[in-house]
């Protein structure tokens, strides 16, 4: 936890950008009957009945202090899709000394996933762009990408029914463009001092106990 929070506390440095990444499963739905259009004094209405059209996935990545957003709608969250996302993020910050990448411990969030897709040499070239910081077990709330997912869910998906991956990709790209145009940042306030106070831990106490 302290490792992740220490990264968040650093001042913004374009040479060492901090990017948070997480995934959101999406269920695709289609209307069975056309919606009743809006009329004066009456809102548009959706019929309660719908048809399931499978599932998809959205990788949501954000550079919180820079207001940069990366949103990728994919068929699933396989290692192949993760590898493609990793390449895109590495290329987006190609001039950086390193990219501090915040992720949870999902089994695809590994260098091996890239090696399985691209082979060991290219995997090493891509993975070396990153300094990876994993959130602790049961601590995925420390990943600011969860805030990004919340924004995406409310502002892009809402209560709409999206029937196809093609439409999901189009809507995700449109939302991503707007967020980047507005440079929407995340104002993260939970720091190491607050974490120690909340958990009742005091670093100075542990230092004395260990010496």
N, C-alpha and C positions, 0 to 999 in steps of 0.2 A: 504493500500500500504506500509506504513512504517513498519508494522509488518512483512510482507513478506521480505522486503529489509533488515530489521535488522537481520533476520535469515540467509540470504545470506552472510551478512558481518561477521558472526562469523567464527573464524578459524576452520579448520577441526577437528572434534572430533568423533572418531569411537563410543564413548559411546552415542553420540547424532547425529546420521546421519541425513542428510537432503535429503529427497527423493521427487522428483516432479513427479506428475502423471497426465496424460491426455489421451484422447481417439481420435482415428482417424477412421472414417468410410471408408470402402474400397468397391468399386464396383468390383465384379468378372466378368471377361470377358474371352471368349474363342474364338480362331481363327475359322473362318468358312472355310478358305482354308489354306493349309500349307504355311509356310513362304518360300520365295525363299532363298535358302542358299547362303552364301557368296562365292565369287569366286575371283580369282586374278583380282584386279582392280575394284571390285564391292562389296559393302556392302550387307549384308543380308537385305531382304525387307519383311515387313509385309503388308498383304493386308488390305485395309481400312475397309473392312467389318468385323464385329465381332458379337458375340452373348452374350447378357447379361446373367449371371448365378447367379443373386441374389446379395446380399450384405453380408458383414462381418464387423468386428470391430477389431481394434488393440489397446490394452492398452499399452501405452508407459510410462515407469517409468525410472527415471535416478537419481543416486546419483552423482551430478555434480562434486564435489571436489574429489571424490574417483574414478571416472571413472567406476562405476558399472551401468550396464544396465539390465533392466527387460522388456522383450517384449512378450506380450501374444496376440495371434490371437484367437478371439472368434466369435461365431455366431452372437452375438449382444452385446450391452452394458447394459444389464439388471442388476438388483440388484444382481441376482445370480452370474453373472460373476464378478461383482465388489467385491462381498464378497470373491470369490475364490482368486482374486488378492490380496486383503487385507491380507488374511491368508498367502499367499506366501511371501509377503513383511515382515510381522511380523516374520515369521520363518527365513527369510534370515538375519534378524538383531536381533535374539533372545536374544543375550547377551547385547544389548544396554539398557541404562537407559530409553530412549524414542526415538521414531523416529519422527522427524519433517516432517510431510507430507503436501506438498503444492498441493492444488487442487482448481478447480473452484467450483461454487455453483450448479453444476448439482444435480438434485434431488436424484440421487442414492448415492451421496458421503456423506452418513450419517450413523451413528451407527444403525439407524432403518433398513437400508438395510440389515445389517448383522443379526440383530435380526429376521427379516422376514425369512431369509434363515436358520440360525443356532439355533435360539432361543435366549432368552435374556442372559442366563448365558454364553454361548460360545461367543456371540457377545461382551459382556463386557470384557471377557478375551482377545479377539483379539484387540478390540478398545482401550483398556487401554495401548497397546504398542505405540499408536500414540499420538502426540500432533499436532492437525490439524490446519493448517493455510490456510484460504480461500483467494483467490485473490478477489479484489473488483469487483463489477459489471462493465462490459466493460473494465476490467483490466486483462483479461486472458493472455495478452502478458507478464505479470510479471511472468508467470509460465515457468520455464526453460524446462519443458516437451514439450512445443511448439517447442523449438529448436530441441529437440530429435525427434519429429515427422517429422520436416523438414529433418533431416538427414536420418531417416528411409525411408521417401518418395523418396528421391533422390537416396540413395545408395542401397536400397533393392527393392523397387517397380519400380522406374524408369518409363520407357515407356512400360514395359512388360505387357503382358496380363496373369493374373493368374485366372484360371477358377474355382478352388475349394478351400474350406477352408483347406483341408488337405495339399495342396501345399503351401498355404499362411502360414500355421503353420510351415512347413518345412523351407521355405525361411526366415521367421522371426527368427526362432531359429538359423539358420546358421549366419544371420547378427548379432544377439545378441552375439553369441559366439565370433565372430571376434572382436566386439566392446569391449567386456570384456577382451579378450586376449591382445588387444592393449591399454587397460585402457584409452580410449578416454574420456577426461574431457571437461567440458564447462567452458570457462573463462568469467564469468559474471562480467561486469564492471559498470553497472548502480546501483548506491548506493543512500542512502537517501539524501545526499548532492546534488547530481545531480538532484534528483527528486524535491527537494524543489526549486532549481534554475529554473528548467524547468517549474514548475507550478507557479512560482512567489510567493510561500509561504515561510515564514520564521518562524521557530518554536519560536525563541526568541520574535518576534513581537506578536505572539498569546499569549505567556506567559505573556507579559506585559499587553496586553489588558484584560486578564481574571482576573488579580489581582487588 
